[in-house]
Amino acid sequence: MTALQAQPPVTVRVFAQRCSATRHGATLARRLAVWKLDTWGIPYGTRLSDTVALLVAELAANAVLHGRVPGRDFELRLMYPYEQTGVVRIEVSDNHETRPNPLAARQPDPDADGGRGLLIVESIAARWGVSDRVGPGKTVWAEAEAGGVRGGL
């Protein structure tokens, strides 16, 4: 019989904030994200902080433009496994049922004025996707890696 070995404890820092589904709310989400990273030891102006800021800006803008349900907020959630992988996970949840199409992120309409936000996310995130959430809507998430090929410190 072998003894079970305990896993070393891992501290995962989590920050969650509801923001109004407006341009101001999207701006606030970006500013709160870089502020929170700074309090976690990821200083303003580093590549990882800037990458997270851009990912939050794009995901929050999409939640406001495409996921807005009148009278409902969107939620920003950041997760950072302290002293571990150097990965920051960003989640933006809204109440709209429509999901973004990952294929459209790779093939935006070249004549359109917009529609390149997910192309930016695809380009700089280590990984991204869409998942279900409790209640109506969905969560669009992205991960930024410190020192990774895409984004990073």
C-alpha positions as CSV (number, residue, x, y, z in Angstrom):
1,M,0.0,0.0,0.0
2,T,1.3,3.4,-0.9
3,A,0.6,6.6,1.1
4,L,-1.2,9.3,-0.7
5,Q,1.0,12.4,-1.3
6,A,-0.7,15.7,-0.7
7,Q,-0.5,18.3,-3.4
8,P,1.3,21.4,-2.4
9,P,-1.2,24.2,-1.8
10,V,-1.8,26.6,-4.7
11,T,-3.1,30.1,-4.2
12,V,-5.4,31.2,-7.0
13,R,-6.1,34.9,-6.9
14,V,-9.6,35.7,-8.1
15,F,-11.2,39.1,-8.9
16,A,-14.8,39.5,-10.0
17,Q,-16.7,42.7,-10.8
18,R,-20.1,43.4,-12.5
19,C,-20.0,46.3,-14.9
20,S,-22.8,48.2,-16.7
21,A,-23.2,47.0,-20.3
22,T,-22.1,50.4,-21.6
23,R,-18.9,51.8,-23.1
24,H,-18.1,53.3,-19.7
25,G,-18.5,49.8,-18.2
26,A,-16.1,48.3,-20.7
27,T,-13.6,51.0,-20.0
28,L,-14.0,50.5,-16.2
29,A,-13.4,46.7,-16.7
30,R,-10.1,47.3,-18.5
31,R,-8.9,49.8,-15.9
32,L,-9.9,47.5,-13.0
33,A,-8.1,44.6,-14.6
34,V,-4.7,46.3,-14.8
35,W,-5.2,47.8,-11.4
36,K,-5.9,44.3,-9.9
37,L,-2.9,42.8,-11.8
38,D,-0.7,45.5,-10.3
39,T,-1.9,44.6,-6.8
40,W,-1.0,41.0,-7.6
41,G,2.6,41.9,-8.6
42,I,2.1,42.3,-12.3
43,P,3.1,45.9,-12.8
44,Y,1.4,48.4,-15.2
45,G,3.2,48.6,-18.6
46,T,4.5,45.0,-18.6
47,R,3.7,42.9,-21.6
48,L,1.5,40.6,-19.5
49,S,-0.4,43.6,-18.1
50,D,-0.8,45.2,-21.5
51,T,-1.9,41.9,-23.0
52,V,-4.6,41.4,-20.4
53,A,-5.7,45.0,-20.8
54,L,-6.2,44.5,-24.5
55,L,-8.0,41.1,-24.1
56,V,-10.3,42.6,-21.4
57,A,-11.0,45.6,-23.7
58,E,-12.0,43.4,-26.6
59,L,-14.1,41.0,-24.6
60,A,-15.8,43.7,-22.7
61,A,-16.5,45.7,-25.8
62,N,-18.1,42.5,-27.4
63,A,-20.2,42.0,-24.3
64,V,-21.5,45.6,-24.6
65,L,-22.0,45.6,-28.4
66,H,-23.2,42.0,-29.0
67,G,-24.1,40.5,-25.6
68,R,-26.1,43.4,-24.1
69,V,-29.5,42.7,-22.6
70,P,-31.2,45.8,-21.5
71,G,-31.1,46.2,-17.7
72,R,-28.4,43.5,-17.3
73,D,-24.7,44.0,-16.5
74,F,-21.8,41.9,-17.7
75,E,-19.3,40.3,-15.4
76,L,-15.5,40.5,-15.5
77,R,-13.6,37.7,-13.7
78,L,-9.8,37.4,-13.5
79,M,-7.9,34.3,-12.2
80,Y,-4.2,34.2,-11.5
81,P,-2.7,31.0,-10.0
82,Y,0.0,32.7,-7.8
83,E,3.4,31.2,-7.8
84,Q,2.5,28.8,-10.6
85,T,2.1,29.0,-14.3
86,G,2.1,32.8,-14.9
87,V,-1.3,32.4,-16.7
88,V,-4.0,35.0,-16.2
89,R,-7.4,33.8,-17.2
90,I,-10.0,36.4,-18.2
91,E,-13.7,35.7,-18.3
92,V,-16.4,38.0,-19.5
93,S,-19.9,36.8,-19.0
94,D,-23.1,38.4,-20.4
95,N,-26.7,37.4,-20.6
96,H,-27.2,37.1,-24.3
97,E,-27.6,33.6,-25.8
98,T,-25.8,34.3,-29.0
99,R,-22.3,32.8,-29.0
100,P,-19.3,34.2,-31.0
101,N,-18.2,32.1,-34.0
102,P,-14.5,31.2,-33.7
103,L,-14.4,30.8,-37.5
104,A,-15.5,34.4,-37.9
105,A,-12.5,35.5,-35.8
106,R,-10.2,34.0,-38.4
107,Q,-12.1,35.3,-41.4
108,P,-13.5,38.8,-40.7
109,D,-15.2,40.7,-43.6
110,P,-12.4,42.8,-45.1
111,D,-14.8,45.5,-46.1
112,A,-16.5,45.9,-42.7
113,D,-15.7,48.8,-40.4
114,G,-15.6,46.5,-37.4
115,G,-15.6,42.8,-36.5
116,R,-12.0,42.3,-35.8
117,G,-12.1,42.1,-32.0
118,L,-12.0,38.3,-31.9
119,L,-9.3,38.3,-34.5
120,I,-7.2,40.4,-32.0
121,V,-8.2,38.0,-29.2
122,E,-7.2,35.0,-31.4
123,S,-3.9,36.7,-32.2
124,I,-2.7,37.5,-28.7
125,A,-4.3,35.1,-26.3
126,A,-2.6,31.8,-25.6
127,R,-6.1,30.2,-25.7
128,W,-9.7,31.4,-25.9
129,G,-13.1,30.0,-26.1
130,V,-16.8,30.2,-25.1
131,S,-18.4,28.3,-22.3
132,D,-21.8,28.0,-20.7
133,R,-22.7,29.8,-17.5
134,V,-25.3,29.4,-14.8
135,G,-28.4,31.2,-15.9
136,P,-28.8,32.8,-19.3
137,G,-26.0,33.8,-21.5
138,K,-22.4,32.7,-21.9
139,T,-18.8,33.3,-20.8
140,V,-16.1,34.2,-23.3
141,W,-12.7,33.5,-21.8
142,A,-9.1,34.1,-22.8
143,E,-5.8,33.2,-21.3
144,A,-2.6,35.3,-21.3
145,E,0.7,33.7,-20.5
146,A,3.7,35.4,-19.0
147,G,6.6,34.8,-21.4
148,G,4.5,33.0,-23.8
149,V,4.7,33.1,-27.6
150,R,1.6,35.2,-27.7
151,G,1.4,38.0,-25.2
152,G,3.4,37.5,-22.1
153,L,5.7,39.4,-19.7
